[in-house]
Amino acid sequence: IETEKPHIEQIASMVDRIREVFPNAKLAYNNSPSFNWTLNFRQQVYDAWQKAGKDVSAYSRDGLMSVDYDATELAAEADERIRTFQRDAAKRAGIFHHLITLPTYHTAALSTDNLAREYFGEQGMLGYVKGVQRKEIREGIACVRHQNMSGSDIGDDHKEYFAGEAALKAGGVHNTMNQFA
């Protein structure tokens, strides 16, 4: 299911109506990237604080996406609600599974934009090394050995089988992939 915004009570209301017809339904919820999660949750906290009589005069409800609010108590509470959203929605609304539609589209777009900004900017090649390769190596991400992942070792084995030591191989002891072993 998907609601108009990531609001647990709204989700619970929808689930309650579904369960009137299908009491044992196991429902998945789309943690949609179409939601502005930061703004939605900051506004939820703002509204809750205002309803409780807490002073919200330091905040502009419509401007809560601003970086100026990132270090505030309101932002911290909103981030905590986002962090526990899946658990809380499962508990309150009985959501069986949470998913994010198109997460790789968004992560690929962001990382490509960041890389392009650095690589074609002041950082040049260092933008790639610091922003991508060092992280891959230090975090043990397998794609740093992309030659292996693309099958170059299989091709080399095939060439060696048919041509023996005379085979012109991509791999071997001098293969650049060996730097990442």
C-alpha positions in Angstrom: 0.0 0.0 0.0 1.0 3.6 -0.3 -0.5 6.7 1.3 -0.3 10.4 0.4 2.4 10.9 3.0 4.4 8.8 5.4 2.1 9.3 8.4 1.6 6.3 10.7 -1.9 7.2 11.8 -3.0 7.6 8.1 -1.4 4.2 7.3 -3.1 2.6 10.3 -6.5 4.0 9.2 -6.1 2.6 5.7 -4.9 -0.8 7.1 -7.9 -0.9 9.5 -10.3 -0.5 6.6 -8.5 -3.2 4.6 -8.6 -5.6 7.5 -12.3 -5.2 7.8 -12.5 -7.1 4.5 -9.3 -9.1 4.6 -8.5 -9.6 8.3 -5.4 -11.7 7.7 -3.9 -9.6 5.0 -0.1 -9.3 5.0 0.5 -5.8 3.7 3.7 -4.2 2.3 4.1 -0.4 2.5 6.0 1.6 0.0 8.5 3.9 1.7 8.2 6.0 -1.4 11.1 8.3 -2.5 8.3 10.5 -3.8 7.7 11.6 -0.3 9.8 14.5 1.0 10.6 12.5 4.2 12.5 15.3 5.9 9.8 17.9 5.4 6.9 15.5 6.2 8.4 14.4 9.5 9.5 17.9 10.5 6.0 19.2 9.9 4.6 16.2 11.8 6.8 17.2 14.8 5.9 20.9 14.4 2.2 20.1 14.4 2.5 17.8 17.4 4.5 20.3 19.3 2.0 23.1 18.4 -0.9 20.9 19.5 0.9 20.2 22.8 1.4 23.9 23.4 5.1 23.9 22.9 6.6 27.1 21.5 7.3 26.7 17.8 7.9 30.4 17.1 11.6 29.7 16.2 10.4 27.6 13.2 8.7 28.3 9.9 6.4 25.3 9.1 6.7 25.8 5.4 10.5 26.3 5.6 11.4 23.3 7.7 13.4 21.7 4.8 16.1 24.4 5.3 19.5 23.3 6.3 19.2 26.0 9.0 17.0 23.7 11.0 19.2 20.6 10.7 20.8 20.9 14.1 17.6 21.8 16.0 15.7 19.8 18.5 12.8 19.6 16.1 15.0 18.1 13.3 16.5 15.6 15.8 13.0 14.4 16.8 11.9 14.2 13.2 15.0 12.2 12.3 14.3 9.8 15.2 10.8 9.3 13.9 12.1 8.6 10.4 14.6 6.1 11.9 11.9 4.2 13.8 9.3 4.6 11.1 9.3 0.9 9.9 9.2 -0.5 13.4 6.5 1.9 14.5 4.4 1.4 11.4 4.7 -2.4 11.9 3.6 -2.1 15.5 0.8 0.4 15.1 -0.5 -0.5 11.6 0.5 -4.1 11.3 2.6 -3.5 8.2 4.3 -6.8 7.3 7.0 -5.5 5.0 8.5 -2.2 4.0 10.1 -1.5 0.6 11.6 1.5 -1.2 10.7 1.8 -4.9 13.6 2.8 -7.1 16.3 3.2 -4.4 19.1 2.3 -6.9 17.8 4.9 -9.3 18.1 7.6 -6.7 21.4 6.4 -5.2 23.0 6.1 -8.7 21.7 9.6 -9.7 23.1 11.2 -6.5 26.5 9.4 -6.7 26.8 10.2 -10.4 26.0 13.9 -9.8 28.5 14.1 -6.9 31.2 12.4 -8.9 30.6 14.7 -11.9 30.7 17.8 -9.7 34.1 16.7 -8.2 35.7 15.1 -11.2 35.0 18.0 -13.6 35.5 20.6 -10.8 38.5 21.5 -8.7 39.2 17.9 -7.4 39.7 16.3 -10.8 40.7 12.6 -10.5 41.0 13.1 -6.7 37.2 13.5 -6.7 36.9 9.9 -8.0 39.6 8.5 -5.7 38.3 10.1 -2.5 34.6 9.9 -3.3 34.5 6.4 -4.8 37.6 4.2 -5.0 38.9 4.6 -1.4 35.5 4.0 0.0 35.1 0.8 -2.1 38.5 -0.5 -1.0 38.0 0.4 2.7 34.5 -0.9 2.9 35.3 -4.1 1.0 32.9 -3.4 -1.9 33.4 -6.2 -4.5 33.0 -3.9 -7.5 36.4 -2.4 -6.9 37.6 -5.7 -8.6 35.4 -5.0 -11.6 37.6 -6.9 -14.0 36.9 -10.1 -12.1 33.2 -9.3 -11.8 33.0 -8.7 -15.6 34.5 -12.1 -16.3 38.0 -11.2 -17.5 39.4 -14.1 -15.5 37.1 -16.5 -17.3 38.2 -15.1 -20.6 41.8 -15.5 -19.7 41.3 -19.1 -18.6 39.6 -19.8 -21.9 42.5 -18.2 -23.9 45.1 -20.0 -21.9 43.3 -23.3 -22.5 43.4 -22.9 -26.2 46.7 -20.9 -26.7 48.7 -22.0 -23.7 51.5 -19.7 -22.5 51.2 -17.7 -25.8 47.8 -16.4 -24.8 47.4 -12.7 -24.7 45.5 -12.3 -21.4 43.9 -9.4 -19.6 44.8 -10.9 -16.3 47.9 -12.6 -14.9 50.3 -11.4 -12.2 50.4 -7.9 -13.7 46.7 -7.5 -13.9 45.6 -4.2 -12.4 42.9 -6.1 -10.5 45.6 -7.6 -8.3 46.2 -4.2 -6.7 42.9 -4.7 -4.8 43.5 -8.2 -3.5 
